Structures are given as C-alpha cells and as structure tokens.
C-alpha cells in the first residue's frame, strides 16, 4: 500500500490503485478531486518493473562508462568522490535524460502519458528530467523548487536520483487539467546515497519561466522502495491552493542553486505528510505544492526518476521584478562559469525541453 502519514500520526490510505498493465490509465473522479484538493496524487504500480530495470541498468552503464554520456549531465556527491568509491556509489544524479535513448522512454511511457493527458492535455513537452541516486547518509532536501545546473554537470535538466543510506533529512481519456499538447521540461534520475542530505521545502514553479501553472505538472517515480528512513518525499497538502509563489533562498555552500522557502513560517514540520512508495509507484505534483525530501539515514541508496511536463501552449514570461529574477541571474552567471557562453534563462529552458506528445508550440 502507498502510505500517506497524517499530521497526528494517523495513517491515511488514499484509494488503492492497482494499475492494470495496459497503455491507458483512466483517472477516477475521486483521484482527480484528491489531486485538486491536496496538490499531489500517488498512483500505485503505474510504471512496470521491466522499465524500472532498464533505467537502473542504464544508470550503471553510464557510471561504468559502458555507454557514452553524450549531452546527459552526470552529477557527483562531493563528499563521496574522495572516498575512493565506485562511480555508481558517488554519482547521485543524472540530469537531462531527454538526451538519452533509454531514459527518455520514461518520459514517453504510454501509461504516464495517459495520466498526463488527463491532467494537462495531449500536446505534452518534457521540460525537466532527472534520475536520482540518493546515497546513504545524504541529508534532506529542504522545501524548495528544484535546481537547474549545479557545479558538477554532464544534461539540460533530467534526473535519476539514488539517495544514499545515512543521508540527512526532490484508452479514451478526459483532458481535465493541463490540455492536449505536452512538453517534457525537466528530467532526472536520482541515486540518493546513504548520508545524503535533505532537500528543503520548495515549489517547483520557482524554477520555471513559463505559465500558466495549471498546465504544468511533475511526475516522480520510485525505482527503489522509498521510506522515511531513506529520504522519501514529503508534501504540505493543499499548499498549492493559495497560488502564491514564495520567496526562495539559495544555500551559501556548494549547493547554492538549491533553493528553499522559510520552512518554519511556510512549511512547518507539523503540516507535512511523508510519501512512502514502492517501486513503480508514481506521484504527480502540482507546481505550487510545497514539498521536499528528508535525509537518507539508512544504509542503502534510494533511486528515483522524475520528469516535469508542460502543455505546449504554455508561454515564457518576463521574470524581471518577480521572486524568480535573482534565480535567473544566478543561472545565467553559472552558464558562463561552466563554459556554456552567455545564455539567457529562457535559452537554458529551451535546451531542457522536448516534445513528447502532440504538437509543440511555444516551449
């Protein structure tokens, strides 16, 4: 079962969804209402184990140099690099998955696209992608909106996350939410190692220079079992309803491009619920939702894959005078530092986007 732990310690079990293995997944009215009320929705076993295995193997192949990395961006956990570990143990993220033939299959997975079409429509653009390998001991991911290019990079924004143990505390359908033309705009494989730190509370919309928010959605799939101990996601239910984009501050250390809100004032501990998930379970996240992840205090890595998607009718906006202006300037300065030349913030996002369904227009 997918457990959502409530504020008072009572476990609330959303309607179990045992996804049939077909290319189409039809959301129930109850599921749509749950998303609208809470800002997130977990669907059990949405992604098949064959696909999950292929993502894991691709991660290992890239770590070992069996396949070329190409334009995919590999991010290392600085504290682990000096420990003479294997690459698959110190590489905690792979971003810009849009550029890899295997990882992009997640962003184009028919069951995922079926759900996305009901949320944001059929013209879909992938705008951010990531595989995360959270190592043991990794610290938490504070409440925030997700980072862009970091310091040790090889993609545009795709991620597979492998959170390591020990880390301290990221058929016919109804076009109901975001429309028909969908673009993938952010992708990542995350390998959260033991000891990996937390990701602070944030809103994903903070990173996106396009609107409207209602036509943007994040998808985050567990590749390993995800628990509180190894740094699962947490969310503040209903926090998206205010439709307010809060001030986000960057860290002053090497993770300065990680931004988070004032968690005591905006995302206090007693308002969070933890999302423990099994492999293949997928959570869909509203871009205004306050969420983050805890540290990996287990002895195992925690892997996940995540993409963001937008309806292709979304349009880029002028960030001058907004809470996002300082982020845009940080990223533009960082692209120069990394040798990418003088790219505008919008240029960066154009590179991070790929049409995955329907007609591409503005993104």
C-alpha positions in Angstrom: 0.0 0.0 0.0 1.1 3.6 -0.5 1.1 5.2 2.9 0.5 8.9 3.5 1.2 9.6 7.1 -1.1 12.3 8.5 -0.2 15.1 10.8 -1.4 13.4 14.0 0.3 10.1 13.4 -2.8 8.6 11.9 -2.1 6.8 8.6 -4.4 7.9 5.8 -4.6 5.4 2.9 -5.7 7.0 -0.3 -7.8 4.8 -2.5 -5.6 1.9 -3.6 -4.9 1.9 -7.3 -3.7 -1.4 -8.7 -2.9 -0.2 -12.2 -3.8 -2.7 -15.0 -0.9 -3.3 -17.4 -2.4 -1.5 -20.4 -1.2 1.5 -22.2 -4.1 3.6 -20.9 -4.8 4.6 -17.3 -8.1 6.3 -16.6 -8.2 8.5 -13.6 -11.3 8.2 -11.4 -13.3 11.4 -10.3 -12.0 10.6 -6.8 -8.4 10.7 -7.9 -8.8 14.0 -9.8 -10.5 15.5 -6.7 -7.7 14.3 -4.5 -5.1 16.0 -6.7 -7.2 19.2 -6.8 -7.6 19.3 -3.1 -4.1 18.2 -2.0 -1.8 19.2 -4.9 -0.5 15.7 -5.4 -1.6 12.2 -6.3 0.1 8.8 -5.8 -0.7 6.1 -8.3 0.4 2.6 -7.3 2.4 0.4 -9.8 1.9 2.8 -12.7 5.3 2.0 -14.2 6.2 -1.6 -14.9 9.2 -3.4 -13.4 10.7 -4.1 -16.9 11.0 -0.4 -17.4 12.4 0.2 -13.9 15.0 -2.4 -14.5 16.1 -0.8 -17.8 16.5 2.6 -16.1 18.7 1.0 -13.3 20.8 -0.8 -15.9 21.3 2.4 -17.9 22.4 4.2 -14.8 25.0 1.5 -14.1 26.2 1.5 -17.7 26.7 5.3 -17.6 28.5 5.0 -14.3 30.9 2.4 -15.7 31.5 4.1 -19.0 29.9 1.3 -21.0 27.8 3.7 -22.9 28.7 7.3 -23.8 27.1 10.0 -21.6 26.7 12.4 -24.5 24.7 15.5 -23.5 23.4 13.9 -20.4 24.6 15.6 -17.2 26.2 13.5 -14.5 26.3 15.0 -11.0 28.6 13.6 -8.3 28.1 13.8 -4.5 31.3 15.8 -3.5 31.6 14.1 -0.1 31.7 10.6 -1.6 34.1 11.3 -4.5 37.1 11.5 -2.1 36.2 8.2 -0.5 37.6 6.0 -3.4 34.1 4.6 -4.1 32.7 3.1 -7.3 31.1 5.7 -9.7 27.7 4.2 -9.1 28.2 5.0 -5.4 29.3 8.6 -5.7 27.1 9.6 -8.7 23.9 10.7 -7.2 22.1 12.3 -10.1 21.8 12.1 -13.9 20.1 15.0 -15.5 18.9 16.0 -18.9 17.5 12.5 -19.5 15.8 13.9 -22.6 19.1 13.3 -24.5 19.3 9.6 -23.7 17.5 6.9 -25.8 16.7 4.7 -22.7 15.8 7.3 -20.1 13.6 9.2 -22.5 11.4 6.1 -22.6 10.2 7.1 -19.2 9.0 10.5 -20.4 7.3 8.8 -23.3 5.9 5.8 -21.3 2.3 5.3 -22.6 0.8 4.9 -19.2 2.5 8.0 -17.9 1.4 10.0 -20.9 -2.2 8.7 -20.5 -2.3 10.2 -17.0 -0.6 13.4 -18.0 -3.1 13.9 -20.9 -5.9 13.9 -18.4 -4.1 16.5 -16.3 -2.6 18.8 -18.9 -3.8 17.6 -22.3 -2.3 15.8 -25.3 0.3 18.3 -26.5 3.0 17.5 -24.0 6.5 18.8 -23.6 9.0 17.3 -21.2 10.7 20.3 -19.5 12.9 18.7 -16.8 14.2 15.2 -16.3 16.4 13.5 -13.7 17.5 10.1 -12.3 18.3 10.4 -8.6 20.6 8.0 -6.7 20.3 9.3 -3.1 23.3 7.8 -1.1 23.2 6.5 2.4 23.8 9.4 4.8 22.6 12.0 2.3 20.9 14.9 4.0 17.4 16.1 3.5 16.1 18.0 0.5 14.6 21.2 2.1 11.3 22.6 1.0 12.1 24.3 -2.3 11.8 24.5 -6.0 14.3 22.3 -7.9 17.8 23.3 -9.0 19.0 23.9 -12.5 22.6 23.3 -13.3 24.8 22.8 -10.3 28.6 22.6 -10.2 29.5 19.1 -11.4 27.4 18.6 -14.5 27.3 16.5 -17.7 22.2 17.5 -19.4 19.6 20.1 -19.6 17.5 19.0 -16.6 16.7 15.4 -16.4 17.5 13.4 -13.2 17.7 9.9 -11.8 18.1 10.1 -8.0 20.0 7.5 -5.9 19.7 8.8 -2.4 22.4 7.1 -0.3 21.9 5.5 3.2 22.8 7.8 6.1 21.8 10.9 4.2 20.4 13.7 6.5 17.0 15.0 6.4 13.3 16.3 -4.8 -7.9 4.4 -23.6 -10.3 7.4 -24.1 -9.4 10.0 -21.6 -10.6 13.3 -20.3 -8.4 16.4 -20.9 -9.2 17.6 -17.4 -6.2 19.5 -16.1 -3.4 20.7 -18.4 -4.5 20.1 -22.0 -3.5 18.1 -25.1 0.0 19.2 -26.2 2.6 18.2 -23.7 6.3 19.1 -23.4 8.8 17.4 -21.1 10.8 20.3 -19.5 12.8 18.7 -16.7 14.2 15.1 -16.3 16.3 13.5 -13.7 17.5 10.1 -12.3 18.3 10.4 -8.6 20.6 8.0 -6.8 20.3 9.3 -3.2 23.3 7.8 -1.3 23.4 6.8 2.4 24.1 10.0 4.3 22.7 12.3 1.6 21.2 15.5 2.9 17.6 16.6 2.8 16.1 18.7 0.1 14.4 21.8 1.7 10.7 22.7 1.2 10.2 24.4 -2.2 7.8 24.9 -5.1 8.8 23.6 -8.5 7.2 26.6 -10.2 10.0 28.8 -8.8 12.3 27.3 -11.4 10.0 27.5 -14.4 10.0 30.7 -16.6 6.7 29.8 -18.3 3.0 29.8 -17.4 0.2 29.1 -16.7 0.9 27.0 -13.6 -2.2 24.9 -14.2 -0.7 23.5 -17.4 2.5 22.2 -15.6 2.9 19.0 -13.6 5.7 16.9 -12.1 5.9 13.1 -12.2 8.2 11.3 -9.7 8.5 7.5 -9.8 10.1 5.3 -7.2 12.7 2.9 -8.6 13.6 1.5 -5.2 11.4 1.2 -2.1 11.2 4.8 -0.7 10.8 5.3 3.0 11.1 8.0 5.7 14.4 6.4 6.6 16.0 6.7 3.2 14.7 10.1 2.5 11.2 9.9 0.9 9.3 12.9 -0.4 7.1 14.9 1.9 4.4 17.4 1.0 2.2 20.1 2.6 -1.3 19.1 1.4 -3.3 21.9 0.0 -0.4 24.3 -0.1 -0.9 24.8 -3.8 -4.4 26.4 -3.4 -3.1 29.8 -2.4 -1.4 30.0 -5.9 1.3 32.1 -4.3 5.0 31.7 -5.4 7.0 32.3 -2.2 10.5 33.8 -1.8 13.1 31.1 -2.2 16.7 31.5 -0.8 19.7 29.6 -2.1 22.2 27.9 0.1 25.6 29.5 0.7 27.6 26.4 0.1 28.3 24.2 -2.9 24.6 23.6 -3.2 23.8 27.2 -3.6 21.5 26.5 -6.6 19.2 24.6 -4.3 16.6 27.0 -3.1 14.0 26.7 -0.3 11.3 28.6 1.4 11.3 29.8 5.0 10.2 26.4 6.3 9.3 27.4 9.9 6.9 30.0 8.6 5.6 28.4 5.4 6.2 24.6 5.6 6.4 23.7 9.3 7.0 20.0 10.3 3.5 19.5 11.7 1.9 20.3 8.3 3.9 17.8 6.3 2.9 14.3 5.2 5.5 11.7 4.1 5.0 9.8 0.9 6.4 6.2 1.3 6.3 4.4 -2.0 7.1 1.1 -3.6 9.0 0.6 -7.0 6.8 1.7 -9.8 4.6 3.9 -7.7 4.3 7.4 -9.2 3.4 10.7 -7.6 2.1 13.7 -9.6 2.9 17.1 -8.2 1.3 20.5 -8.7 3.9 23.2 -9.4 2.7 25.4 -6.5 2.8 22.5 -4.0 5.3 22.9 -1.1 7.4 19.7 -0.9 10.9 18.4 -0.2 12.6 15.2 0.9 14.4 14.0 4.0 17.9 12.9 4.6 18.9 9.3 3.8 19.8 7.9 7.2 19.6 4.3 6.0 22.5 2.1 4.7 21.1 1.9 1.2 20.8 4.1 -1.9 17.4 5.4 -2.9 16.8 5.6 -6.7 14.0 7.6 -8.4 13.3 9.1 -11.8 11.5 12.4 -12.3 10.3 14.5 -15.2 8.3 17.7 -15.4 5.9 18.3 -18.2 4.0 21.3 -19.6 1.3 21.7 -22.1 2.8 23.1 -25.2 0.6 26.1 -25.1 2.5 27.5 -22.1 4.4 30.7 -22.8 7.6 32.1 -21.5 7.3 35.1 -19.2 9.4 38.1 -18.2 10.9 37.4 -14.8 12.1 40.9 -14.1 10.6 42.2 -10.9 9.4 38.8 -9.7 10.7 36.4 -6.9 12.4 34.4 -9.7 14.6 37.2 -11.0 17.5 36.5 -8.8 17.4 32.8 -9.7 17.5 33.7 -13.5 20.6 35.9 -12.9 22.3 33.1 -10.8 21.8 30.6 -13.6 22.9 32.9 -16.4 26.1 33.7 -14.5 26.6 30.0 -13.8 26.3 29.1 -17.5 29.1 31.4 -18.3 31.2 30.0 -15.5 30.6 26.4 -16.8 31.7 27.4 -20.3 28.3 27.4 -22.0 28.5 31.0 -23.0 26.0 33.8 -22.5 22.7 32.0 -22.5 19.5 33.6 -21.2 17.5 31.8 -18.6 14.8 31.1 -21.2 17.5 29.7 -23.6 18.5 27.3 -20.9 15.0 26.0 -20.6 14.6 25.7 -24.3 17.5 23.3 -24.2 15.9 21.4 -21.4 12.6 20.8 -23.2 11.4 18.1 -25.6 8.0 17.5 -27.2 6.7 14.0 -26.1 3.1 14.1 -27.3 1.0 16.2 -29.6 2.1 19.5 -31.2 5.0 21.6 -30.0 4.3 25.3 -30.0 5.7 27.9 -27.6 8.2 25.9 -25.5 
